[in-house]
Amino acid sequence: MRRIELDRARLLAQGFLDPLGGRSRLGEELRLVKRVLLERAFASGASPRDRIITVTSALPGEGKTFLATNLALSLSLERDARVLLLDGDPIKAAAVEALGVPREPGLVELLGPEPRDPAEVLVRTSLERLLVLPPGAPDPRFTELLASRRMQALVGAVLAADPALLLVIDAPPLRAASEAQALAHMAGQTLFLVAAETTPRQAVDEAIALVAERTEVLLLLNRAPG
């Protein structure tokens, strides 16, 4: 399995959470968010789907990759959980770029006609409890790959192999890419980011309506004044 050393100074310079757990306002805000997610993920009677957390928004530019990456970093500090961060946007691949992880090979290569060995694709980080799955090379069939039986089997096998594993998915915006719906439909929990005083209410309502019947949607307000 490949391994990368996270560049702590680079992450801090970009405003990300301290991967070593240093106290900050951002860190405290994420603790409040992740408690709700953890309680549901590991509740008595919870299904494996509840350990899949998709992070998305209605429109581009609302900060969802920043949230997904920081959430994965924060969850990796938990003693009783491990995290697999999946960058689900093969066009931008912003999450892996932020962490300094090569974008390929990745999920596309795992699901392709000649599947790669997962050990060649998964990336172990210098944080003991954080793994990363890059998106792989851009592929026009990415939505179909996500909706395939192979994808369902892959996710099921990963979660079954490690009952303490949380799968955090950085998905594209729901109104901008069809991949986002496929990813949200897999998840038991969807963290939906709304930019304060920016995102139109209609866009939020329409985006949530696309996935609300298949996943528990939790709204999070971003960039609120004060």
N, C-alpha and C positions, 0 to 999 in steps of 0.2 A: 504494500500500500504506500502511495506517495505521502510525503510529509512536508509541511511548510512551517516556518517560524513566523508567527504573526509579528508585524512591525508595530510595537506598542506606540512608539513616538509618532509614527505616521497616522495611526488610528486616532490618537489624541489630537493631533494637529487638524484632523478633519472633523473634529467634534464628536467622535464616537466614544462609546463607553470604554472606560479603562478595562482591558481584558483581565487585569489582575485584581479587579474588584475595588479599586480606590473609591472613596465616597464622593458623590457629586449629586447635584440636583437631578440630573438625568437618571442616575442610578436609582435614586429614591422613587422617581416617577415610574420607572420600569418595574421596580419591586411591587408597586401597587397593581400594575397591569398583570404581571405574571402570576401573582397569587390567585387571581380569578381563574386564569387558564390552568394552573396546576391543580387547583381543587377539582375542577371538572375532569381534567385528564386522568387523575388517579382516584376519582371517587369510587366508592363501592358500587359495583355493577357497571362501571364505565366500560365502553367498548373500545377496541383498538383505534377506531376512527377518532375518538376523543383525544387521542394523542397526536393527531394531525392538526396543525394550526396553520391556516393559510392567512397571509397578510396581503391585503389588497386595498384598492380605493376605487372611486368612480372614474377619475380622470388622471392623466399623467401629471407629474410635478407636485404631488401632494405629500411626498416624504415617506412613502411606504417602504422603499428599500432601506432607508435610514432606520426606520422602525424595525423591520424584519431582522436586519443585521444586529442591531443593538439588543433586540429581544433574544436572539440566539446567544449572544455573548452573555447576557444576564442569566439566562437559563443554565448556561454551562457552569455557572458558579454554584448551582444547587448541588448538595451532597448526594441526593437520592435520585438524580436524573442525569441522562445524557442527551445530547442534542445532535441532530443531523439537519444542517441547513441546506435546503435545496434551492438553488437559484433557478426559478421557473421561467425566466425570460431570456431565451436564446438570442434575442436581438440586441438588447442592451447589456445583459450580463453584469448589471451594476453591483450586485452583492459580492460576486467573486472578485470583481475589480477592486472594490473597497478593501477586501481582505488580502489582496495580492495573490489570489489563487488563479492558475491558468484556467481558461474557460472550457478547454477541451483536452482530453476526452471527458465526456460527461453523460448526462441522461440520454441524450439522443443516441449515443453510441451503445448504451446499454439496451435500448429498445429497438435498435436497427435490425436489418435482415441477418447480419452477422454479429450478434451481441458480443460485446467485450466482457471480459471477466470483471466483476464488481471490484475486485482488489486493485485493478488497474485504473479504475475510475474514481473511486472514493478518495478523498484527501483527508489525512489526519493532520490536525493542527497542533501547535505547541501547547494548546489548552487541552488537558487530559480528557475532558468530557465533550469536546466539540469536534464533529466531523463535518465536512462540506462535500456536497455533490454538485459539481458544476453543471451548467445546462448543456454543454456540448456544442457542436457546430450548428449554425443556423440551418433549419430544415423546414421547407414549406408544409410538411406533413406533421408538424409538431403537435398540433391539436389532436389529430387522429392517433398519434403515438400515446399521448396522455390518456386518451379514452380507451385504449386497447386493453385486452385481457392480460397481456404481459405486464403492463403497468400495474394493474390491480394485483397481480400475483407477486410482483416485485415488492410493492409497498407492504402487502400482507406478510410476506416472508420476513422482511426487515423488522417489522413491529413484533412479530411472533418470536423472533430470535432474541429480542432484548425487551423485556417488559418495562424497563425503565427508560426506554428511548422515546424522545419527543421529536417529531418531524415538523420542522418549521419551514414553510414554503414562501418564498418571495415571489408572488404572482404578479403578472401585468395588471393594469387597471381593468376593471370589469367592462367598461364601455369602450375600451380601446383595442382589446384583443380577445379572441375566442378562447385562447388557452386559459384565461383566468377562470372562466366558468368550469372547465374541466377540472382544474385544480381545486377550486372551492367545493365542487361536488364530492370530491374525495374526502374532504376534511370534516371532522366533527365540530371544529371551531373555526370561525373566520373572523379575524380581526380587521375591521373595516375602518380605514383612516379617512377622516374628513378634515379638510383645511378650513379653519375658522375664517368666516367672513369672505371666503373665496369660492368654495364649492357650491354651486346652485342646489337648492333643495330638490328640485326636480331630478337632477342628475343622481343625487343620492338615492332617492326613492326608486328610480328606474334600475339602478345598479343592484340595489338590495333585492328587488323583486326577481332578479335573474337567478338568485341562489338561495333565497330565504327558506324554501321548502326542503332543501337538501342539507343545510348546515345551520348551526347556531351562530347568529351574527352578533358580534359585539362591536359597538361603535366607539371610536376613540377620536376625540377632538384634538387637532394639531394646530400649533401656532396661535393659540388663543391669546388675546391681549392680556398682559400682566401675568 
